[in-house]
Amino acid sequence: MTKIERSIEAIAEFESIGPCYAAVSWGKDSTVIAHMVARFGIHLGNVSQIGPGTDPHIVDVRNCFLRTTRAHYYEAMVELMTIPDDGRHSPALDEGIAKLARHFGTNRYVGGIRASESGVRKIGMRSRGLTTATSCQPLGWWTAQDVFAYLAGYNLPIHPNYAMLGGGRWSRDQIRVSTIGGPKGNQFGRAEWEQEYYGDILRRIAAPQSRLPPACSSCGP
């Protein structure tokens, strides 16, 4: 059985148990998931984090995919400015996930987590397998190369971040699709990568702060 066949089988078994949806971010892994679940009629849900750090190309990938693949799609809108990222987890993302669960009437979802992305994820995949009562991760044992091969083989849209490699200074496997700026996920040179490719967005994020009056040294807290 091929990796694709195993993944399809995992989705089929998970979907047969009860209602679920597919969580997509329009990065490489979730675009593969969106394509795989289409055959089952599983609805797609995305948390759209609105604010100055919004990724400007997610909508391009989304629109391209939805033009060619029939799918029921729902976006849960959350404001980054009012629910900031604290560096450990994203409260905005938490709120968006809660909205998706309310919209779809279930917290069971198909996701695009892969074991090779981190040691913690690998340990979790080994202990829990591809599915739990509430989640299915059919790409669990895929490599990044597997994912890119699937995208190319099915002519699916690919976020431009994966081509922004600084002439080889960054690895395509470590590029992420997420909000721009903030401390979350600042590793593998992400801050420097964002400065090079999304410097205009980082400047817009910093601009409101730079216009604040200086703190008064004689004032109390």
Backbone as ProteinMPNN parsed JSONL, in Angstrom:
{"seq_chain_A": "MTKIERSIEAIAEFESIGPCYAAVSWGKDSTVIAHMVARFGIHLGNVSQIGPGTDPHIVDVRNCFLRTTRAHYYEAMVELMTIPDDGRHSPALDEGIAKLARHFGTNRYVGGIRASESGVRKIGMRSRGLTTATSCQPLGWWTAQDVFAYLAGYNLPIHPNYAMLGGGRWSRDQIRVSTIGGPKGNQFGRAEWEQEYYGDILRRIAAPQSRLPPACSSCGP", "coords_chain_A": {"N_chain_A": [[0.846, -1.195, 0.0], [0.587, 2.21, -0.871], [1.83, 5.422, 0.362], [-0.061, 7.4, -0.16], [-2.387, 5.882, -0.473], [-2.593, 4.801, 2.121], [-3.069, 7.119, 3.553], [-5.513, 8.006, 2.484], [-7.101, 5.885, 3.284], [-6.998, 6.213, 6.086], [-8.367, 8.64, 6.361], [-10.883, 7.902, 5.35], [-11.725, 5.974, 7.246], [-11.829, 7.549, 9.559], [-13.751, 9.476, 8.871], [-15.958, 7.849, 8.566], [-16.782, 7.275, 11.107], [-18.018, 9.492, 12.24], [-19.292, 12.947, 12.042], [-17.042, 15.407, 10.687], [-14.5, 17.854, 9.908], [-12.129, 19.403, 7.642], [-9.198, 20.97, 8.596], [-7.624, 23.748, 7.33], [-4.794, 25.689, 6.346], [-3.751, 26.648, 4.112], [-1.105, 26.271, 3.625], [1.518, 24.051, 2.463], [1.024, 21.382, 3.392], [-1.668, 21.364, 4.288], [-2.973, 21.998, 1.956], [-2.666, 19.699, 0.462], [-4.189, 18.012, 2.106], [-6.724, 19.223, 1.778], [-7.236, 18.588, -0.869], [-7.273, 15.784, -0.769], [-9.48, 15.197, 0.922], [-11.605, 15.99, -0.56], [-12.859, 14.035, -2.12], [-14.462, 12.77, -0.322], [-16.339, 14.57, 0.349], [-15.925, 16.116, 2.567], [-16.102, 19.011, 4.531], [-14.275, 22.14, 4.383], [-12.36, 24.063, 6.66], [-11.07, 27.167, 7.754], [-8.984, 29.223, 9.779], [-8.982, 32.554, 9.696], [-6.768, 34.928, 10.318], [-6.951, 38.178, 11.041], [-5.253, 41.178, 10.572], [-2.424, 43.477, 10.881], [-0.342, 41.7, 10.445], [-1.179, 39.778, 8.663], [-0.791, 37.127, 6.369], [-0.123, 37.838, 3.035], [-0.514, 36.196, 0.82], [-2.03, 33.944, 1.247], [-4.716, 34.089, 0.508], [-4.5, 33.943, -2.248], [-3.658, 31.31, -2.781], [-5.833, 29.949, -1.662], [-7.995, 30.922, -3.289], [-7.247, 30.003, -5.825], [-7.277, 27.225, -5.438], [-10.007, 26.758, -4.768], [-11.246, 27.508, -7.092], [-10.84, 25.407, -8.789], [-11.54, 23.083, -7.492], [-14.366, 21.618, -6.212], [-15.805, 22.462, -3.212], [-17.165, 22.748, 0.084], [-16.6, 25.572, 1.913], [-15.452, 27.308, 4.759], [-14.6, 30.233, 6.549], [-13.297, 31.22, 9.61], [-13.222, 34.215, 11.12], [-10.837, 36.082, 12.915], [-9.489, 38.611, 15.053], [-6.252, 39.709, 15.018], [-5.173, 41.895, 16.325], [-6.646, 42.248, 18.651], [-6.496, 39.851, 19.918], [-3.703, 38.921, 20.765], [-0.659, 37.152, 19.848], [1.135, 35.217, 22.132], [3.588, 34.012, 22.007], [3.868, 31.4, 22.924], [1.518, 30.029, 22.346], [-1.24, 30.629, 20.12], [-3.697, 32.74, 20.979], [-5.573, 33.868, 19.248], [-5.78, 31.953, 17.266], [-6.794, 29.858, 18.793], [-9.344, 30.893, 19.418], [-10.395, 31.031, 16.857], [-10.475, 28.305, 16.142], [-12.39, 27.411, 17.938], [-14.592, 28.717, 16.861], [-14.792, 27.408, 14.413], [-15.501, 24.84, 15.27], [-18.017, 25.354, 16.35], [-19.375, 26.183, 14.058], [-19.289, 23.914, 12.345], [-20.378, 22.059, 13.985], [-18.97, 20.132, 15.338], [-15.956, 18.96, 16.921], [-14.209, 17.335, 15.708], [-11.614, 16.775, 13.48], [-9.729, 16.759, 10.387], [-6.323, 17.011, 9.894], [-3.082, 18.466, 8.944], [-0.673, 17.718, 10.183], [2.708, 16.597, 10.46], [5.031, 14.052, 11.387], [7.752, 14.513, 10.999], [8.174, 17.185, 11.402], [8.77, 18.013, 13.978], [10.324, 16.927, 17.064], [8.535, 16.535, 19.168], [6.109, 16.185, 17.844], [6.68, 13.842, 16.484], [6.978, 11.993, 18.579], [4.37, 12.078, 19.601], [2.951, 11.074, 17.407], [3.904, 8.493, 17.27], [2.965, 7.44, 19.652], [0.181, 7.837, 19.618], [-0.683, 7.231, 17.079], [-2.132, 7.697, 13.752], [-4.705, 8.615, 14.093], [-7.042, 9.91, 16.502], [-9.73, 10.16, 18.888], [-10.698, 12.638, 18.208], [-9.135, 13.709, 16.173], [-7.506, 13.417, 12.965], [-4.58, 12.686, 11.339], [-3.519, 12.279, 8.49], [-1.185, 12.591, 6.997], [0.867, 11.942, 8.589], [3.306, 10.364, 8.521], [4.538, 11.251, 6.261], [7.13, 12.74, 4.262], [8.553, 16.039, 3.678], [9.287, 16.088, 1.038], [7.579, 14.187, -0.053], [5.171, 15.56, 0.163], [5.542, 17.837, -1.505], [5.858, 16.499, -3.905], [3.323, 15.387, -4.261], [1.76, 17.721, -4.532], [2.838, 18.743, -6.907], [2.292, 16.598, -8.638], [-0.483, 16.587, -8.807], [-0.951, 19.061, -9.744], [-1.486, 21.241, -7.991], [-2.125, 24.37, -6.286], [0.647, 26.184, -4.918], [1.949, 27.765, -2.138], [3.775, 30.818, -2.426], [5.816, 31.224, -0.552], [7.437, 28.964, -0.334], [9.238, 29.13, -2.333], [10.839, 31.146, -1.647], [13.789, 31.294, -0.814], [16.144, 32.563, -0.364], [18.357, 32.245, -2.109], [19.258, 29.73, -1.391], [19.9, 29.949, 1.269], [17.985, 29.335, 3.126], [16.138, 26.446, 4.109], [13.755, 24.73, 2.208], [12.133, 22.901, 3.477], [11.795, 23.92, 6.005], [10.383, 26.234, 5.863], [7.508, 28.085, 6.737], [3.955, 28.636, 6.567], [2.228, 31.199, 7.818], [1.078, 33.737, 10.129], [2.645, 36.968, 9.798], [5.459, 38.221, 11.532], [5.821, 38.692, 15.142], [6.481, 36.545, 18.024], [5.956, 33.8, 17.811], [7.021, 30.674, 16.659], [9.537, 31.577, 15.889], [12.184, 30.596, 14.617], [14.917, 28.727, 13.104], [15.952, 30.828, 11.655], [13.776, 32.409, 11.031], [12.991, 35.074, 11.665], [14.903, 36.632, 10.314], [14.387, 35.768, 7.73], [11.754, 36.686, 7.342], [12.251, 39.416, 7.504], [13.661, 39.832, 5.172], [11.87, 39.073, 3.098], [9.324, 39.97, 3.799], [9.552, 42.541, 4.718], [8.184, 44.946, 4.347], [5.683, 44.479, 5.491], [6.421, 43.993, 8.146], [7.334, 46.522, 8.808], [4.959, 47.963, 8.701], [3.614, 46.778, 10.807], [5.192, 47.63, 12.948], [4.928, 50.385, 12.814], [2.6, 51.665, 14.148], [3.44, 51.436, 16.829], [5.779, 52.93, 16.83], [4.83, 55.475, 16.632], [3.854, 56.124, 19.089], [3.859, 58.269, 22.008], [6.891, 59.074, 23.848], [7.724, 57.358, 26.898], [6.964, 58.733, 30.105], [9.343, 59.583, 32.409], [8.955, 60.511, 34.964], [6.476, 59.759, 35.66], [4.132, 57.612, 37.319], [3.583, 53.982, 37.357]], "CA_chain_A": [[0.0, 0.0, 0.0], [1.376, 3.434, -0.949], [1.535, 6.424, 1.387], [-1.328, 8.046, -0.521], [-3.469, 4.942, -0.161], [-2.734, 4.732, 3.572], [-3.666, 8.373, 4.007], [-6.921, 7.976, 2.089], [-7.746, 4.898, 4.149], [-7.146, 6.818, 7.409], [-9.45, 9.632, 6.265], [-12.148, 7.176, 5.173], [-12.105, 5.369, 8.529], [-12.16, 8.629, 10.491], [-15.003, 10.087, 8.42], [-17.058, 6.896, 8.719], [-17.184, 7.215, 12.516], [-18.903, 10.607, 12.565], [-19.023, 14.224, 11.367], [-15.717, 16.006, 10.851], [-14.134, 18.826, 8.88], [-10.684, 19.464, 7.401], [-8.626, 22.256, 8.968], [-6.631, 24.134, 6.325], [-4.137, 26.989, 6.487], [-3.287, 26.878, 2.743], [0.288, 25.89, 3.453], [1.683, 22.89, 1.582], [0.419, 20.168, 3.934], [-3.124, 21.441, 4.328], [-3.489, 21.985, 0.586], [-2.771, 18.278, 0.139], [-5.35, 17.513, 2.845], [-7.934, 19.735, 1.134], [-7.436, 17.818, -2.095], [-7.6, 14.4, -0.419], [-10.802, 15.038, 1.53], [-12.649, 16.398, -1.505], [-13.578, 12.852, -2.589], [-15.412, 12.358, 0.708], [-17.277, 15.658, 0.609], [-15.642, 16.719, 3.874], [-16.019, 20.457, 4.437], [-12.988, 22.759, 4.723], [-12.435, 25.194, 7.578], [-9.83, 27.924, 7.904], [-8.981, 30.351, 10.707], [-8.404, 33.708, 9.015], [-6.316, 35.868, 11.343], [-6.957, 39.481, 10.388], [-4.455, 42.19, 11.261], [-1.296, 43.93, 10.061], [0.561, 40.6, 10.143], [-1.832, 38.777, 7.825], [-0.037, 36.659, 5.205], [-0.83, 38.386, 1.876], [-0.657, 35.249, -0.289], [-2.93, 32.839, 1.574], [-5.944, 34.204, -0.291], [-4.202, 33.525, -3.62], [-3.692, 29.846, -2.797], [-7.23, 29.582, -1.419], [-8.84, 31.197, -4.451], [-6.84, 29.111, -6.912], [-7.765, 25.878, -5.136], [-11.47, 26.698, -4.801], [-11.7, 27.644, -8.484], [-10.684, 24.141, -9.518], [-12.022, 21.957, -6.697], [-15.636, 21.92, -5.553], [-15.74, 22.16, -1.778], [-17.813, 23.685, 0.998], [-15.486, 26.21, 2.605], [-15.853, 28.311, 5.749], [-13.509, 30.92, 7.234], [-13.574, 31.816, 10.914], [-12.435, 35.438, 11.202], [-10.423, 36.536, 14.252], [-8.67, 39.807, 14.994], [-4.94, 39.572, 15.647], [-4.872, 43.044, 17.167], [-7.322, 42.149, 19.936], [-6.145, 38.572, 20.542], [-2.32, 38.791, 20.296], [0.119, 35.934, 20.018], [2.017, 35.4, 23.282], [4.852, 33.327, 21.801], [3.747, 29.978, 23.242], [0.408, 29.569, 21.527], [-1.95, 31.761, 19.552], [-5.083, 32.877, 21.434], [-6.421, 34.129, 18.082], [-6.018, 30.658, 16.632], [-7.692, 29.125, 19.693], [-10.686, 31.432, 19.231], [-10.846, 30.624, 15.525], [-10.796, 26.871, 16.176], [-13.682, 27.299, 18.627], [-15.615, 29.144, 15.901], [-14.958, 26.324, 13.436], [-16.241, 23.751, 15.925], [-19.422, 25.759, 16.447], [-19.951, 26.217, 12.712], [-19.44, 22.568, 11.8], [-21.088, 21.226, 14.946], [-18.103, 19.053, 15.801], [-14.543, 19.314, 17.089], [-13.414, 16.31, 15.023], [-11.059, 17.394, 12.274], [-8.596, 16.175, 9.663], [-5.276, 18.028, 9.839], [-1.904, 18.186, 8.131], [0.545, 17.581, 10.994], [3.618, 15.519, 10.071], [5.968, 13.7, 12.449], [9.104, 15.019, 10.732], [8.263, 18.624, 11.67], [9.374, 18.255, 15.292], [10.455, 15.744, 17.907], [7.3, 16.372, 19.944], [5.095, 15.612, 16.953], [7.056, 12.458, 16.195], [6.636, 11.204, 19.765], [2.92, 11.987, 19.649], [2.479, 10.204, 16.326], [4.252, 7.111, 17.628], [2.157, 6.977, 20.779], [-1.255, 7.893, 19.351], [-1.018, 6.812, 15.723], [-2.613, 8.749, 12.86], [-6.02, 9.106, 14.487], [-7.552, 9.845, 17.862], [-11.181, 10.342, 18.855], [-11.069, 13.945, 17.653], [-8.266, 14.196, 15.092], [-6.907, 12.497, 11.997], [-3.41, 13.306, 10.715], [-3.184, 11.268, 7.486], [0.159, 12.796, 6.434], [1.769, 11.809, 9.725], [4.629, 9.815, 8.226], [5.033, 11.777, 4.991], [8.226, 13.703, 4.289], [8.261, 17.253, 2.906], [9.431, 15.731, -0.372], [6.32, 13.531, -0.43], [4.137, 16.587, 0.045], [5.775, 18.621, -2.717], [5.612, 15.613, -5.05], [1.868, 15.291, -4.427], [1.301, 19.003, -5.059], [3.234, 18.826, -8.319], [1.625, 15.549, -9.398], [-1.888, 16.941, -9.017], [-0.981, 20.448, -10.231], [-2.178, 22.037, -6.986], [-1.444, 25.644, -5.998], [1.677, 26.13, -3.878], [2.224, 29.091, -1.586], [5.081, 31.294, -2.895], [6.855, 31.176, 0.491], [8.332, 27.819, -0.503], [10.263, 29.48, -3.321], [11.594, 32.27, -1.089], [14.825, 30.554, -0.085], [17.362, 33.356, -0.202], [19.471, 31.661, -2.847], [19.742, 28.526, -0.709], [20.22, 30.199, 2.682], [16.944, 28.699, 3.936], [15.665, 25.162, 3.617], [12.337, 24.718, 1.861], [11.428, 22.064, 4.443], [11.58, 24.64, 7.254], [9.554, 27.407, 5.615], [6.151, 27.92, 7.227], [2.916, 29.584, 6.159], [1.57, 31.632, 9.053], [1.058, 35.187, 10.205], [3.964, 37.585, 9.719], [5.839, 38.93, 12.75], [5.481, 38.052, 16.411], [7.487, 35.596, 18.494], [5.619, 32.395, 17.625], [7.712, 29.981, 15.574], [10.722, 32.318, 15.452], [13.309, 29.674, 14.656], [15.492, 28.432, 11.79], [16.187, 32.076, 10.934], [12.517, 32.949, 10.523], [12.957, 36.535, 11.786], [15.706, 37.176, 9.219], [13.662, 35.45, 6.496], [10.628, 37.622, 7.241], [12.783, 40.753, 7.231], [14.072, 39.883, 3.767], [10.776, 38.916, 2.14], [8.112, 40.662, 4.232], [9.976, 43.722, 5.462], [7.155, 45.987, 4.273], [4.649, 44.146, 6.47], [6.999, 44.207, 9.476], [7.37, 47.969, 9.052], [3.591, 48.398, 8.989], [3.293, 46.31, 12.158], [5.939, 48.44, 13.915], [4.605, 51.807, 12.672], [1.759, 52.216, 15.225], [4.221, 51.527, 18.057], [6.777, 53.985, 16.717], [4.176, 56.777, 16.732], [3.443, 56.365, 20.464], [4.738, 59.239, 22.68], [7.848, 58.43, 24.762], [7.266, 57.183, 28.278], [7.343, 59.807, 31.034], [10.145, 58.988, 33.474], [8.497, 60.98, 36.275], [5.12, 59.275, 35.898], [4.024, 56.313, 37.948], [3.203, 52.904, 36.462]], "C_chain_A": [[0.884, 1.25, 0.0], [1.005, 4.385, 0.184], [0.205, 7.117, 1.099], [-2.498, 7.138, -0.159], [-3.689, 4.821, 1.338], [-3.43, 5.975, 4.119], [-5.161, 8.415, 3.69], [-7.7, 7.011, 2.982], [-7.99, 5.48, 5.546], [-8.28, 7.839, 7.417], [-10.799, 8.937, 6.177], [-12.628, 6.582, 6.491], [-12.555, 6.434, 9.528], [-13.517, 9.234, 10.152], [-16.193, 9.171, 8.649], [-17.593, 6.842, 10.141], [-18.168, 8.323, 12.876], [-18.512, 11.877, 11.847], [-17.625, 14.747, 11.668], [-15.54, 17.072, 9.778], [-12.622, 18.779, 8.7], [-10.19, 20.866, 7.715], [-7.498, 22.607, 8.0], [-6.077, 25.526, 6.619], [-3.695, 27.511, 5.129], [-1.772, 26.871, 2.628], [0.333, 24.591, 2.666], [0.939, 21.659, 2.088], [-1.102, 20.225, 3.884], [-3.735, 21.519, 2.936], [-3.617, 20.547, 0.088], [-3.997, 17.678, 0.825], [-6.643, 17.953, 2.165], [-8.257, 18.942, -0.13], [-7.875, 16.397, -1.777], [-9.031, 14.237, 0.09], [-11.934, 15.381, 0.57], [-13.484, 15.203, -1.956], [-14.619, 12.371, -1.587], [-16.478, 13.422, 0.987], [-17.089, 16.306, 1.965], [-15.441, 18.224, 3.697], [-14.662, 20.968, 4.911], [-13.21, 23.94, 5.649], [-11.08, 25.845, 7.767], [-10.013, 29.015, 8.944], [-8.25, 31.497, 10.028], [-8.063, 34.765, 10.058], [-6.073, 37.232, 10.701], [-6.175, 40.498, 11.214], [-3.292, 42.6, 10.386], [-0.321, 42.819, 9.707], [-0.051, 39.507, 9.289], [-0.953, 38.412, 6.632], [-0.778, 37.101, 3.94], [-1.114, 37.384, 0.76], [-1.579, 34.076, 0.007], [-4.185, 32.891, 0.711], [-5.718, 33.765, -1.739], [-4.274, 32.011, -3.745], [-5.128, 29.364, -2.627], [-8.08, 29.75, -2.662], [-8.526, 30.279, -5.613], [-7.38, 27.707, -6.681], [-9.275, 25.795, -5.309], [-12.035, 26.91, -6.202], [-11.703, 26.308, -9.209], [-11.232, 22.933, -8.772], [-13.308, 22.355, -5.981], [-15.55, 21.507, -4.088], [-16.543, 23.191, -1.012], [-16.718, 24.246, 1.891], [-16.001, 27.293, 3.543], [-14.609, 28.905, 6.401], [-14.003, 31.509, 8.543], [-12.657, 33.022, 11.073], [-12.104, 35.777, 12.653], [-9.476, 37.714, 14.085], [-7.351, 39.592, 15.732], [-4.659, 40.707, 16.626], [-5.491, 42.909, 18.551], [-7.027, 40.835, 20.652], [-4.698, 38.266, 20.153], [-1.692, 37.433, 20.593], [1.096, 36.149, 21.17], [3.342, 34.654, 23.158], [4.805, 31.848, 22.109], [2.617, 29.332, 22.446], [-0.324, 30.807, 21.024], [-3.38, 31.803, 20.08], [-6.04, 33.141, 20.274], [-6.764, 32.821, 17.393], [-6.965, 29.817, 17.481], [-9.136, 29.573, 19.49], [-11.25, 31.009, 17.874], [-11.242, 29.157, 15.481], [-12.132, 26.647, 16.869], [-14.819, 27.705, 17.695], [-15.864, 28.061, 14.85], [-15.789, 25.192, 14.029], [-17.717, 24.097, 16.034], [-20.087, 25.724, 15.076], [-20.24, 24.82, 12.181], [-20.172, 21.617, 12.75], [-20.285, 20.043, 15.437], [-16.694, 19.598, 16.01], [-13.629, 18.26, 16.468], [-12.917, 16.885, 13.7], [-9.941, 16.546, 11.673], [-7.562, 17.278, 9.504], [-4.06, 17.574, 9.061], [-0.613, 18.08, 8.911], [1.373, 16.4, 10.513], [4.655, 15.304, 11.174], [7.339, 14.342, 12.247], [9.27, 16.496, 11.059], [8.875, 18.933, 13.035], [9.438, 16.955, 16.074], [9.193, 15.466, 18.699], [6.219, 15.726, 19.087], [5.409, 14.157, 16.619], [6.697, 11.543, 17.362], [5.123, 11.0, 19.846], [2.363, 11.04, 18.605], [2.761, 8.742, 16.653], [3.358, 6.57, 18.733], [0.674, 6.911, 20.453], [-1.651, 7.317, 17.997], [-1.552, 7.982, 14.906], [-3.936, 9.351, 13.316], [-6.249, 8.977, 15.989], [-9.068, 10.013, 17.76], [-11.578, 11.63, 18.147], [-10.207, 14.419, 16.494], [-7.75, 13.068, 14.217], [-5.781, 13.244, 11.302], [-2.87, 12.349, 9.646], [-1.805, 11.413, 6.854], [1.239, 12.55, 7.479], [3.169, 11.34, 9.404], [5.127, 10.205, 6.843], [6.249, 12.671, 5.244], [7.79, 14.952, 3.525], [8.353, 16.965, 1.415], [8.178, 15.024, -0.892], [5.238, 14.571, -0.702], [4.315, 17.387, -1.24], [5.538, 17.781, -3.973], [4.117, 15.486, -5.321], [1.324, 16.58, -5.045], [1.617, 19.138, -6.549], [2.47, 17.816, -9.167], [0.183, 15.864, -9.713], [-2.064, 18.402, -9.452], [-1.777, 21.355, -9.29], [-1.419, 23.339, -6.726], [-0.474, 25.499, -4.822], [1.987, 27.55, -3.423], [3.623, 29.544, -2.005], [6.176, 31.301, -1.844], [7.888, 30.087, 0.225], [9.37, 28.026, -1.602], [11.151, 30.624, -2.83], [12.704, 31.724, -0.193], [16.149, 31.301, 0.022], [18.567, 32.783, -0.906], [20.072, 30.448, -2.165], [20.091, 28.726, 0.744], [19.185, 29.592, 3.625], [16.507, 27.402, 3.281], [14.166, 25.232, 3.349], [11.521, 23.926, 2.879], [11.073, 22.819, 5.722], [10.772, 25.924, 7.087], [8.13, 27.115, 6.077], [5.215, 28.973, 6.614], [2.135, 29.941, 7.407], [1.453, 33.146, 9.009], [2.494, 35.709, 10.201], [4.234, 38.355, 11.006], [5.433, 38.169, 13.996], [6.481, 36.976, 16.769], [7.215, 34.145, 18.151], [6.364, 31.797, 16.43], [8.968, 30.684, 15.087], [11.964, 31.434, 15.62], [13.788, 29.417, 13.234], [15.695, 29.699, 10.963], [14.923, 32.728, 10.422], [12.482, 34.474, 10.579], [13.728, 37.183, 10.642], [15.013, 36.94, 7.868], [12.499, 36.419, 6.287], [11.119, 39.025, 6.907], [13.148, 40.893, 5.757], [12.879, 39.897, 2.804], [9.501, 39.674, 2.518], [8.449, 41.891, 5.074], [8.937, 44.822, 5.461], [6.057, 45.745, 5.297], [5.164, 44.379, 7.884], [7.053, 45.696, 9.809], [5.979, 48.503, 9.366], [3.171, 47.972, 10.395], [3.94, 47.227, 13.197], [5.502, 49.895, 13.919], [3.711, 52.342, 13.782], [2.517, 52.382, 16.535], [5.195, 52.695, 18.017], [6.155, 55.374, 16.851], [3.693, 57.096, 18.166], [4.378, 57.375, 21.123], [5.699, 58.524, 23.61], [7.3, 58.371, 26.178], [7.784, 58.312, 29.152], [8.073, 59.204, 32.227], [9.665, 59.406, 34.869], [7.093, 60.486, 36.633], [5.162, 57.924, 36.588], [3.61, 55.275, 36.949], [1.736, 52.997, 36.081]], "O_chain_A": [[1.828, 1.338, 0.785], [0.006, 4.189, 0.876], [-0.566, 7.388, 2.019], [-3.491, 7.598, 0.405], [-4.831, 4.746, 1.793], [-4.264, 5.895, 5.021], [-5.971, 8.811, 4.528], [-8.828, 7.298, 3.383], [-9.054, 5.273, 6.129], [-9.062, 7.897, 8.366], [-11.751, 9.334, 6.849], [-13.811, 6.676, 6.818], [-13.534, 6.247, 10.25], [-14.335, 9.477, 11.04], [-17.305, 9.638, 8.896], [-18.726, 6.414, 10.364], [-19.048, 8.127, 13.714], [-17.517, 11.902, 11.123], [-17.096, 14.554, 12.763], [-16.343, 17.171, 8.851], [-11.916, 18.182, 9.512], [-10.7, 21.843, 7.167], [-6.533, 21.856, 7.866], [-6.794, 26.416, 7.076], [-3.31, 28.673, 5.0], [-1.212, 27.392, 1.663], [-0.707, 24.084, 2.247], [0.293, 20.963, 1.305], [-1.753, 19.257, 3.489], [-4.893, 21.146, 2.749], [-4.565, 20.215, -0.624], [-4.755, 16.928, 0.209], [-7.558, 17.147, 1.994], [-9.421, 18.662, -0.416], [-8.757, 15.859, -2.445], [-9.716, 13.275, -0.256], [-13.097, 15.094, 0.854], [-14.692, 15.338, -2.154], [-15.549, 11.652, -1.95], [-17.404, 13.195, 1.766], [-17.995, 16.973, 2.464], [-14.698, 18.658, 2.817], [-13.988, 20.332, 5.722], [-14.135, 24.728, 5.452], [-10.067, 25.163, 7.92], [-11.061, 29.659, 8.999], [-7.04, 31.425, 9.808], [-8.95, 35.414, 10.613], [-5.131, 37.421, 9.932], [-6.413, 40.655, 12.412], [-3.175, 42.123, 9.257], [0.457, 42.968, 8.764], [0.506, 38.413, 9.199], [-0.427, 39.297, 5.958], [-1.954, 36.772, 3.783], [-1.877, 37.688, -0.157], [-1.881, 33.29, -0.892], [-4.662, 31.859, 0.238], [-6.64, 33.268, -2.386], [-4.87, 31.483, -4.684], [-5.586, 28.482, -3.354], [-8.804, 28.834, -3.052], [-9.431, 29.823, -6.311], [-7.88, 27.068, -7.606], [-9.773, 24.858, -5.933], [-13.176, 26.536, -6.473], [-12.483, 26.104, -10.139], [-11.376, 21.862, -9.362], [-13.325, 23.327, -5.226], [-15.26, 20.354, -3.768], [-16.603, 24.358, -1.397], [-15.995, 23.496, 2.547], [-16.867, 28.089, 3.18], [-13.68, 28.182, 6.761], [-15.011, 32.215, 8.576], [-11.439, 32.864, 11.152], [-12.981, 35.761, 13.517], [-8.75, 37.804, 13.095], [-7.342, 39.324, 16.934], [-3.988, 40.507, 17.638], [-4.927, 43.403, 19.527], [-7.275, 40.711, 21.851], [-4.477, 37.422, 19.284], [-2.139, 36.686, 21.464], [1.812, 37.15, 21.192], [4.14, 34.657, 24.095], [5.635, 31.097, 21.597], [2.758, 28.219, 21.938], [-0.041, 31.918, 21.471], [-4.203, 30.983, 19.673], [-7.186, 32.694, 20.302], [-7.905, 32.605, 16.985], [-7.842, 29.139, 16.946], [-10.044, 28.746, 19.401], [-12.429, 30.672, 17.756], [-12.238, 28.803, 14.851], [-12.92, 25.8, 16.448], [-15.894, 27.105, 17.732], [-17.004, 27.826, 14.447], [-16.675, 24.651, 13.368], [-18.575, 23.238, 15.834], [-21.231, 25.287, 14.947], [-21.312, 24.57, 11.629], [-20.54, 20.507, 12.366], [-20.853, 19.055, 15.902], [-16.287, 20.566, 15.367], [-12.416, 18.287, 16.676], [-13.696, 17.411, 12.905], [-9.304, 15.739, 12.35], [-7.887, 18.367, 9.03], [-4.004, 16.444, 8.577], [0.456, 18.33, 8.353], [0.836, 15.338, 10.197], [5.1, 16.257, 11.814], [8.015, 14.677, 13.22], [10.384, 17.016, 11.004], [9.442, 20.009, 13.225], [8.708, 16.006, 15.79], [8.814, 14.311, 18.889], [5.502, 14.834, 19.541], [4.5, 13.336, 16.487], [6.175, 10.446, 17.159], [4.65, 9.898, 20.122], [1.421, 10.294, 18.871], [1.956, 7.863, 16.35], [3.031, 5.384, 18.75], [-0.028, 6.031, 20.95], [-2.809, 6.957, 17.785], [-1.436, 9.134, 15.324], [-4.252, 10.486, 12.958], [-5.732, 8.075, 16.648], [-9.622, 10.009, 16.661], [-12.655, 11.715, 17.558], [-10.519, 15.442, 15.885], [-7.581, 11.932, 14.66], [-5.999, 14.316, 10.739], [-1.865, 11.678, 9.877], [-1.303, 10.47, 6.242], [2.398, 12.911, 7.273], [4.135, 11.864, 9.959], [6.033, 9.569, 6.305], [6.376, 13.278, 6.307], [6.785, 14.934, 2.814], [7.598, 17.523, 0.619], [7.766, 15.237, -2.033], [4.489, 14.47, -1.674], [3.355, 17.595, -1.982], [5.069, 18.297, -4.988], [3.691, 15.479, -6.476], [0.519, 16.533, -5.976], [0.786, 19.581, -7.341], [2.047, 18.128, -10.281], [-0.332, 15.464, -10.758], [-3.183, 18.91, -9.517], [-2.627, 22.131, -9.726], [-0.206, 23.4, -6.924], [-0.747, 24.782, -3.86], [2.255, 28.428, -4.243], [4.565, 28.753, -1.95], [7.355, 31.376, -2.192], [9.071, 30.26, 0.519], [10.269, 27.204, -1.781], [12.096, 31.021, -3.511], [12.572, 31.697, 1.03], [17.156, 30.735, 0.45], [19.678, 32.823, -0.376], [21.257, 30.16, -2.333], [20.534, 27.787, 1.406], [19.479, 29.36, 4.798], [16.505, 27.277, 2.056], [13.404, 25.737, 4.172], [10.355, 24.237, 3.119], [10.163, 22.417, 6.448], [10.508, 26.623, 8.065], [7.606, 26.027, 5.839], [5.648, 30.049, 6.203], [1.459, 29.093, 7.989], [1.699, 33.764, 7.974], [3.431, 34.993, 10.553], [3.358, 39.056, 11.515], [4.781, 37.128, 13.917], [7.251, 36.535, 15.916], [8.132, 33.325, 18.188], [6.337, 32.349, 15.33], [9.426, 30.416, 13.977], [12.683, 31.515, 16.616], [13.145, 29.836, 12.272], [15.623, 29.667, 9.735], [14.974, 33.519, 9.48], [11.997, 35.111, 9.643], [13.27, 38.168, 10.062], [15.046, 37.795, 6.982], [12.288, 36.913, 5.179], [10.49, 39.741, 6.128], [12.963, 41.957, 5.166], [12.876, 40.637, 1.82], [8.687, 39.985, 1.649], [7.732, 42.235, 6.013], [8.804, 45.556, 6.44], [5.552, 46.689, 5.904], [4.439, 44.901, 8.73], [6.843, 46.087, 10.957], [5.831, 49.395, 10.202], [2.464, 48.702, 11.089], [3.319, 47.563, 14.205], [5.682, 50.583, 14.924], [4.024, 53.398, 14.333], [2.284, 53.338, 17.274], [5.417, 53.369, 19.023], [6.856, 56.342, 17.146], [3.19, 58.189, 18.427], [5.577, 57.36, 20.842], [5.362, 57.458, 24.125], [6.517, 59.223, 26.597], [8.903, 58.791, 28.966], [7.5, 58.408, 32.972], [9.947, 58.716, 35.849], [6.582, 60.741, 37.723], [6.133, 57.179, 36.449], [3.31, 55.61, 35.803], [1.241, 52.16, 35.326]]}, "name": "protein", "num_of_chains": 1, "seq": "MTKIERSIEAIAEFESIGPCYAAVSWGKDSTVIAHMVARFGIHLGNVSQIGPGTDPHIVDVRNCFLRTTRAHYYEAMVELMTIPDDGRHSPALDEGIAKLARHFGTNRYVGGIRASESGVRKIGMRSRGLTTATSCQPLGWWTAQDVFAYLAGYNLPIHPNYAMLGGGRWSRDQIRVSTIGGPKGNQFGRAEWEQEYYGDILRRIAAPQSRLPPACSSCGP"}
